[in-house]
Amino acid sequence: MPFVVTWDGEVVGMLTVSNITWGSARWATVGYWVAQSHAGRGITPTALALVCDHLFSAVGLHRVEVSIRPENAASLRVVDKLGFEPIGLAPRYLHIDGRWRDHRIFQLLAEDVSPGRVVDRLQDPQRDR
């Protein structure tokens, strides 16, 4: 499930939902990127929140997972802002730049955001982030 991320009509990133699993699991993996020229504007957290809301409501998933390289501070901040829970470290998870790289794994469950929406977490200054 690919989603294009735009800003003022310009494509500045992409968010992809993959590994969608049905049956008793009902979960998927989400990956994302945004152009460095548009980083730090809240675009990625907003895009991820909107997609999670879509996955939990319209699609009917129970769990969304994101995997992030431990040194990627910007991406770690995105999942932190949205309340994703860390669930572990996956050693040598993906082959990137000629090497197998570790990733931290995070999840968000549908019941973690009920009765609200994930996007509401970006608007709530009282929420512990």
C-alpha positions as CSV (number, residue, x, y, z in Angstrom):
1,M,0.0,0.0,0.0
2,P,2.1,3.0,-1.2
3,F,1.3,6.5,-0.1
4,V,2.9,9.6,-1.6
5,V,3.7,12.4,0.8
6,T,3.3,15.9,-0.7
7,W,3.9,19.5,0.5
8,D,2.5,22.4,-1.5
9,G,1.8,20.1,-4.4
10,E,5.4,18.7,-4.5
11,V,6.3,15.1,-3.8
12,V,8.6,15.2,-0.7
13,G,8.4,11.6,0.5
14,M,6.7,8.2,0.6
15,L,5.2,5.9,3.1
16,T,4.7,2.2,2.3
17,V,2.6,-0.3,4.1
18,S,3.9,-3.8,3.5
19,N,3.7,-7.4,4.9
20,I,0.0,-7.0,5.5
21,T,-1.0,-10.1,7.4
22,W,-4.7,-11.1,7.9
23,G,-6.2,-13.9,9.9
24,S,-5.5,-13.9,13.6
25,A,-2.6,-11.4,13.2
26,R,-4.1,-8.4,11.4
27,W,-0.9,-6.4,11.3
28,A,1.4,-4.7,8.8
29,T,4.9,-3.1,8.6
30,V,5.3,0.6,7.7
31,G,8.3,2.3,6.2
32,Y,8.8,5.9,5.3
33,W,11.1,8.6,4.1
34,V,11.0,12.4,3.6
35,A,13.3,14.6,1.6
36,Q,16.0,16.2,3.7
37,S,14.8,19.6,2.5
38,H,11.5,19.0,4.2
39,A,12.7,17.2,7.4
40,G,11.8,18.7,10.7
41,R,8.5,20.2,9.6
42,G,6.2,17.6,11.2
43,I,5.4,16.1,7.8
44,T,6.5,12.6,8.5
45,P,4.7,12.2,11.9
46,T,1.5,13.6,10.3
47,A,1.8,11.2,7.4
48,L,2.4,8.2,9.6
49,A,-0.4,9.2,12.0
50,L,-2.9,9.5,9.1
51,V,-1.9,6.2,7.6
52,C,-2.1,4.5,11.0
53,D,-5.6,5.9,11.4
54,H,-6.5,4.5,8.0
55,L,-5.1,1.1,8.8
56,F,-6.9,0.8,12.2
57,S,-10.2,2.1,10.9
58,A,-10.9,1.5,7.2
59,V,-8.5,-1.4,6.8
60,G,-9.2,-3.1,10.2
61,L,-5.7,-3.9,11.3
62,H,-4.8,-4.5,14.9
63,R,-1.1,-3.7,14.9
64,V,1.3,-1.5,13.0
65,E,5.1,-2.1,13.2
66,V,8.0,0.2,12.3
67,S,11.6,-0.8,12.2
68,I,14.3,1.9,12.5
69,R,18.1,1.8,12.6
70,P,19.3,2.7,16.1
71,E,21.3,5.7,14.9
72,N,18.4,7.3,13.0
73,A,17.4,9.9,15.6
74,A,14.9,11.7,13.4
75,S,12.9,8.5,12.7
76,L,13.1,7.5,16.4
77,R,11.6,10.9,17.2
78,V,8.7,10.2,14.8
79,V,7.6,7.0,16.5
80,D,8.1,8.6,19.9
81,K,5.8,11.5,19.1
82,L,3.1,9.1,18.1
83,G,3.4,6.8,21.1
84,F,4.8,3.7,19.4
85,E,6.1,1.2,21.9
86,P,9.6,-0.3,21.6
87,I,9.4,-4.1,21.4
88,G,12.9,-5.1,20.7
89,L,16.1,-5.1,18.7
90,A,16.4,-7.1,15.5
91,P,20.1,-7.8,14.9
92,R,21.2,-7.8,11.2
93,Y,17.6,-7.1,10.1
94,L,18.2,-5.5,6.7
95,H,21.0,-5.5,4.2
96,I,21.9,-1.8,3.7
97,D,25.0,-0.3,2.2
98,G,26.7,-3.6,1.9
99,R,26.1,-4.7,5.5
100,W,23.4,-6.3,7.6
101,R,22.1,-3.6,9.9
102,D,20.4,-3.8,13.2
103,H,17.0,-2.2,13.7
104,R,14.9,-1.3,16.6
105,I,11.3,-2.5,16.3
106,F,8.3,-0.5,17.5
107,Q,4.6,-1.2,17.5
108,L,1.3,0.6,17.9
109,L,-1.9,-1.3,18.7
110,A,-5.4,-0.2,17.7
111,E,-6.5,-0.4,21.4
112,D,-3.6,1.9,22.3
113,V,-5.3,4.8,20.4
114,S,-9.0,4.0,21.1
115,P,-11.2,5.9,21.3
116,G,-9.2,8.7,19.6
117,R,-7.1,8.8,16.5
118,V,-3.3,8.6,16.1
119,V,-3.3,12.1,14.5
120,D,-4.9,13.5,17.7
121,R,-1.6,12.7,19.5
122,L,0.1,15.4,17.5
123,Q,-2.4,18.0,18.8
124,D,-2.4,17.0,22.5
125,P,0.2,19.1,24.4
126,Q,-0.7,17.2,27.6
127,R,0.3,13.8,26.2
128,D,3.4,12.4,27.7
129,R,5.9,12.0,24.8
